[in-house]
Amino acid sequence: MNIPALLEPVKAISRAAGAAILGVYHAAGPVDVEHKADASPVTQADLAAHQVIAKALQALTPELPVLSEEALAIPWATRQHWQRYWLVDPLDGTKEFIKRNGEFTVNIALIDEGVPVLGVVYVPVQDILYSGVTGHGACKEEQEGEAFSISTASVSPGQRRLTVVASRSHRGEILEQWLNRARCHFPELELVSMGSSLKICLVAEGRADIYPRLAPTSEWDTAAAQAVLEAAGGLLTDSDFTPYRYNRKADILNPHFFALGDPRYPWLQLSSGRQQGADGSPE
């Protein structure tokens, strides 16, 4: 399979899904909201985007299964045999969609042996599209204009400033404790709040240094943006700073994770208080 050749069609699919979302977003009156079994909200826009994406991906790659947040659950007995599949969140940031603040995205990722190797994150309200393919770099497009390459920022030992991005809707004591430890190393810490997978994309384009996610998420929330981040030179890890991989267990919940702009920096010292050597190992 020629994975890079899939990128342009997937971009077009994400934009078509975005158009379906905006049809609901710009409609008069409040958004009709239902709640799933886990109490998370779902709207007609989520379902419309899912229909667009599922149909288009099936036509593009009929041999590949699609795992979408808005589809029927697929049992682990089936999923555990998948080597390559699409992982989709048709509308990531439904709470932001309901608030009509524009901070929601369409997420489409191709997973190969647990690794997100292609990802597209589309921001319908702003018509901004992030994309990345392993080994081929990452790009950002604004208003369907010319794409330009993006890359993550470096973090140097001894620097005072650090830009941390955090969820707008999900904060908690664990994150506050982490931020307090981080301020011991970076006294000029700046905190930026934002919704959806845009947080990971901010790290991918070098506008933020790290995104600590110390609250629940699911695999479809992160896969597309992880592909963009890692194509841009960053890394998404679990709380032990091990690269995160997909479809390794029956449930689709993510562990706590970190989206890192500069994987070479000894980030572990911010989480544990331990000092690290120059090679990243604990001293």
C-alpha positions in Angstrom: 0.0 0.0 0.0 1.3 3.5 -1.0 0.5 5.3 2.3 1.6 8.8 1.2 -0.7 8.5 -1.8 -3.7 8.3 0.6 -3.1 11.7 2.1 -4.8 13.9 -0.5 -7.9 11.8 -0.6 -8.1 11.7 3.2 -7.8 15.5 3.3 -10.7 15.8 0.9 -12.7 13.4 3.1 -12.0 15.5 6.2 -13.1 18.6 4.5 -16.4 17.0 3.3 -17.0 15.9 6.9 -16.3 19.4 8.1 -18.9 20.8 5.7 -21.4 18.4 7.1 -20.6 19.6 10.6 -20.8 23.2 9.7 -24.3 22.6 8.3 -25.4 21.8 11.8 -23.1 24.4 13.5 -24.5 27.3 11.6 -28.1 26.3 11.8 -30.5 28.5 13.8 -31.4 27.6 17.3 -29.6 25.5 20.0 -27.8 22.2 19.1 -29.8 19.1 19.9 -27.7 17.0 22.3 -28.1 13.4 23.3 -25.9 11.4 25.7 -24.3 8.0 25.1 -24.0 5.3 27.7 -20.8 6.8 29.1 -22.6 10.2 29.5 -20.6 11.9 26.7 -22.6 14.1 24.4 -23.4 13.4 20.8 -25.0 15.6 18.2 -26.4 15.3 14.7 -23.1 16.8 13.5 -21.2 13.9 15.0 -23.4 11.4 13.2 -23.4 13.3 9.9 -19.6 13.5 9.8 -19.3 9.8 10.7 -21.5 8.8 7.7 -19.4 11.0 5.3 -16.1 9.5 6.6 -17.1 5.9 6.8 -18.6 5.8 3.3 -15.6 7.6 1.8 -13.0 5.5 3.5 -14.8 2.3 2.5 -14.7 3.4 -1.1 -11.0 4.5 -0.8 -9.7 1.4 0.9 -12.4 -1.3 0.9 -9.9 -3.8 2.4 -9.3 -1.8 5.6 -11.7 -1.7 8.6 -12.8 1.5 10.1 -13.0 2.1 13.9 -15.1 5.2 14.6 -16.4 6.8 17.8 -19.8 7.0 16.3 -20.0 3.4 14.9 -21.2 0.3 16.7 -18.6 -1.2 19.0 -16.3 -3.8 17.4 -15.4 -6.6 19.7 -11.8 -7.2 20.8 -11.9 -10.7 19.4 -12.1 -9.1 16.0 -10.0 -6.0 16.5 -7.0 -7.9 18.0 -6.3 -9.4 14.5 -6.2 -6.0 12.7 -2.8 -5.1 11.4 -3.9 -1.9 9.5 -7.1 0.1 10.0 -8.6 3.5 10.1 -9.2 5.2 13.4 -11.7 8.1 13.3 -13.2 10.7 15.5 -15.7 12.4 13.3 -16.1 15.3 15.6 -13.5 15.7 18.3 -14.5 18.3 20.9 -18.3 17.9 20.9 -18.5 20.0 24.1 -16.7 22.8 22.2 -19.0 22.4 19.3 -22.0 22.7 21.6 -20.6 25.9 23.0 -20.0 27.1 19.4 -16.4 28.3 20.2 -14.9 26.7 17.0 -12.4 24.5 18.9 -13.4 21.2 17.4 -11.8 19.0 14.8 -12.3 16.1 12.4 -9.7 13.4 13.1 -8.7 10.6 10.7 -5.7 8.3 11.3 -4.3 5.3 9.6 -2.9 2.8 12.1 -0.3 0.3 11.0 0.9 -2.3 13.5 -0.2 -0.1 16.3 1.6 3.0 15.0 -0.3 6.1 13.6 1.4 6.5 10.2 -0.9 9.0 8.6 -3.1 11.6 10.2 -5.3 14.4 9.2 -6.8 16.9 11.7 -9.2 19.4 10.2 -10.6 22.5 11.9 -13.9 23.3 10.0 -14.7 26.7 11.5 -11.2 28.1 10.6 -10.6 25.9 7.5 -7.3 24.9 8.9 -5.9 21.4 8.1 -3.0 19.6 9.8 -1.5 16.5 8.2 1.4 14.2 8.7 2.8 11.0 7.2 5.6 9.0 8.9 8.9 9.7 7.1 7.3 12.5 5.0 7.0 15.4 7.4 4.0 17.4 8.6 2.1 20.3 7.1 -0.5 23.0 7.9 -2.9 24.4 5.4 -4.9 27.5 6.0 -8.1 28.2 4.1 -7.3 25.7 1.4 -4.1 27.6 0.5 -0.6 26.4 -0.1 0.6 24.0 2.6 3.7 24.8 4.6 5.8 22.5 6.6 5.6 22.5 10.4 8.0 21.2 13.0 8.2 21.0 16.8 10.2 23.4 19.0 13.4 22.5 20.9 13.7 22.8 24.7 17.1 23.5 26.2 18.2 22.6 29.7 18.3 25.8 31.7 15.8 27.8 29.7 13.2 29.6 31.8 10.2 29.7 29.6 7.9 26.8 28.8 4.6 26.8 27.0 2.2 24.2 28.2 -1.2 23.5 26.5 -4.0 22.1 28.5 -7.7 21.1 28.0 -10.3 23.8 28.2 -12.9 21.4 29.5 -10.9 18.8 31.5 -8.7 20.0 34.3 -7.9 18.4 37.7 -5.7 18.2 40.7 -3.2 15.9 39.0 -2.5 18.4 36.3 -2.2 21.2 38.8 0.4 19.2 40.7 2.3 18.6 37.5 2.2 22.3 36.6 3.6 23.2 40.1 6.5 20.8 39.6 7.1 22.1 36.1 7.3 25.7 37.4 10.3 24.6 39.6 12.2 24.0 36.3 10.5 26.7 34.2 9.6 29.8 36.3 8.2 31.5 33.2 5.6 28.8 32.5 2.8 29.9 30.2 -0.4 27.9 30.1 -2.6 27.9 27.0 -6.1 26.3 27.2 -7.8 24.8 24.2 -10.3 22.2 23.2 -10.0 19.0 21.1 -6.9 17.5 19.4 -5.9 21.1 18.5 -3.7 20.9 21.7 -1.5 18.2 20.2 -1.3 20.2 16.9 -0.1 23.3 18.8 2.8 21.2 20.0 3.4 19.8 16.4 3.7 23.3 14.9 6.0 24.5 17.7 3.6 26.9 19.3 3.6 24.9 22.5 6.3 22.7 24.1 4.3 20.0 25.9 0.7 18.9 26.4 0.3 16.8 29.6 -3.0 14.9 29.4 -3.7 13.6 32.9 -7.3 12.8 32.5 -9.3 10.2 30.4 -9.3 10.1 26.6 -10.0 7.4 24.0 -7.7 6.2 21.2 -9.7 8.0 18.5 -9.1 11.3 20.3 -5.4 11.2 19.8 -4.3 9.0 16.9 -4.6 11.5 14.0 -2.9 14.3 15.9 -0.2 11.9 17.1 0.6 11.1 13.5 1.0 14.8 12.8 3.0 15.4 15.9 5.5 12.6 15.3 5.8 13.5 11.6 6.7 17.0 12.8 9.5 15.6 15.0 7.7 15.2 18.3 6.5 12.2 20.3 3.4 11.1 22.1 4.1 8.9 25.2 2.3 7.2 28.1 3.0 8.5 31.6 6.2 6.4 31.7 7.4 8.3 28.6 7.1 5.1 26.4 5.9 5.8 22.9 2.2 5.2 22.8 0.8 2.4 20.5 -2.8 1.5 19.5 -5.1 -1.5 19.5 -3.1 -3.3 22.2 -6.0 -4.1 24.6 -9.7 -4.8 24.7 -10.8 -1.3 25.8 -10.0 1.8 23.7 -9.2 4.1 26.7 -5.8 5.9 26.6 -3.6 6.1 29.6 -2.4 9.5 30.9 -0.1 10.8 28.2 2.3 13.5 27.2 2.6 15.1 23.8 6.2 16.2 23.6 7.7 18.8 21.2 11.3 17.9 21.9 11.7 14.1 22.8 15.3 14.7 23.7 14.6 16.9 26.7 14.6 14.9 30.1 10.8 15.4 30.7 10.7 12.7 33.4 12.2 15.1 35.9 9.1 17.3 35.7 6.8 14.3 36.5 8.7 12.5 39.2 11.1 15.0 40.6 14.0 12.8 39.6 17.0 14.2 37.9 18.1 12.7 34.6 21.4 12.4 32.8 22.1 13.9 29.4 21.0 10.7 27.7 17.6 10.9 29.4 18.2 8.1 31.9 17.6 8.6 35.7 20.7 9.6 37.6 
